[in-house]
Amino acid sequence: MFTIETNPTASVEESYRELNTQLAALLSGERDLICNAAQFSAFVMQTVADLNWSGFYFARGEELVLGPYVGKVACTRIPFGRGVCGKAATALQTQRIEDVHAFEGHIACDAASASEVVIPVVVDGKLIGVFDMDSPKVGRFSEADQVGLESFVSTFIAATDMNWSI
């Protein structure tokens, strides 16, 4: 396994494609939502540089509830529409925030976080949850990162049985 920064001859896009192949292999043969979410969170934390949090929040009623993650302790419940995760949940669109301190309504679970990307996990038009990544670097996530990370989430969805309830 390599990180995006350990293959200096590959473009960011090529690195994400190579890592996505590794991710698919990691998740193959396992369909459980919690198991795959835990593996996915750890995989992202180990392969994407400059992160301090990587994990899931699952949709429950009108809020997001903390799921498997890697990082410091986190907020356990986030109402839809609140913070970056809540906005991604209501808009059903990826939120890529260059500077979380400039984002109105940001929820500061970890004061060290400076930028964030949140990708909704949507299956058959239904919100399952969101995948959240934080970085201590302002402007950490580029458009190429967003596209690569969205492809990771697509791989996670394809590999996982989403008909599991908590």
N, C-alpha and C positions, 0 to 999 in steps of 0.2 A: 504494500500500500504506500502511496506517495501523496504528498500534499500538493496543492496547486502551485506552490512556490518551489517545490523541489525538482520540477521538470522545467528548467530554464529555456529549453528549446521549443517548448510547446506554447501555443497561445493560450489565453485564459479559456477560450471556447473549447479548444482541443483537450485541455486538462479536465474541464468539466465532463466532456464526453467520455474520456478514459475513466474518470472516477465514477461516472454513472454506470459504466459496465461493471465495475467492482461492486457498486451498491446493489445492482440487480443480482449479482452472484451471492452477495451476503444475505439478501432477503429471500432468495429462491428456496422453495421447500418449506417455508414457514408462512402461515397465513394469519396468525394471531395479531390483532391490532396492538395490544400493549407490548408484546414481545418485539414486533417490528418497529414500533415507535421508539422503544428504548434503544434498539440497535441503530436505527436511523439517526437519532440524536447524538449518539456516541460517534458514529461514522462522520457526521458533519463536523463535530467538534475536533476530531482528530485529523481531518483532511482539509479543512478550510482555515486558513491562517487568520490570526488577529480576532478571534472570537472570545467572549467571556461568558456566553450563554447560548444554548442551543436546545430547543425543546418544543413540546406541544401543549396546547390548551384545547380541550374538547368542548364542543357546544353542548350545553345542558340547559334547557329552557331558554331564557333570555340572557344567559351569561356564559362565559368561558371558564372552565374548571381546569386547573393545572393537571397535566399528564406527565409522562416520562420526559426527563430533561437531563442535561449535564450543565452544571454551573452552581453558583451560589443559590441559597434559598430564594424562593420567588413568591410573588403574589399568588394567592391560591384561587381567587375568583376575580374575574374582570367582567363587568356588565357590557353587553353589546353597545357599541358606539363610544365607549370610553377608552382613551389611550390608543396607541398604534394597533394593538391586537384587536380591540373592540371595533375600531374603524375598519380594519380588514374584514372582520366578521360581518359587519353590516353592509359594506360596499361589495363584498365578494371579489375584491381586487387586491393584488399585492400592494403593500405599502412599503416604499423604500424611503427611509428618512435619513438625510445627510447628517443632521444635527438634532438629536432628540430634545435638547434643551430649548430649541426654537419651535418645537412642536407643541401647540396649545393643547393642554390636557394630557401631556405625557405622564405616564405612571412610572415613577422612579423606583423600581424594585432593587436595582443596584446602581448606586451613585456613580460607579465607574463607567457605566454604559454611555457612549457618545453618539452612536449611530445604530440603526435597527432596520431589519427587513422582516416583514411578516407576510407569509403566503397562506391564503385560505386553502383548506383541504375540502374540496367540493366533489361529491359523487352523485351523479344523476340529478344535478341541480340542488342538492341538499348539502348544507354546511355540516361537515363532520367536526371541524375544528380549525385551528390555525397552527402553522409551524413558524416559530419565532426565533430569530437570531440577533444577538446583540454584540456590538464591538466596542472596545474602549477607544477606537479611533474615529474621529469625525470624518465623514465621507468614505468610510470603509467599503461600502457596497456600490459597485458600478452597475451599469445596465447589463454588461456581460455576466456579472455575478448573479444578478436577478434572473436572467434567462437560464443560467446553469442551475441555480438553486430550484427554480420552478420545474426544471426537468427532473431533478432529484425527487421532488414531491410527486410528480407524475409516476415515477418508478415505484415509489412507496405505495401509492394508491393501487397501481396495477398488481403489486405483490401481496396486498393485504385484504383480508376479509373485513369489509366495513360494516357488516351486519351484526356487530358485537355491541352489546350495551353495557355500560358501566353501572 
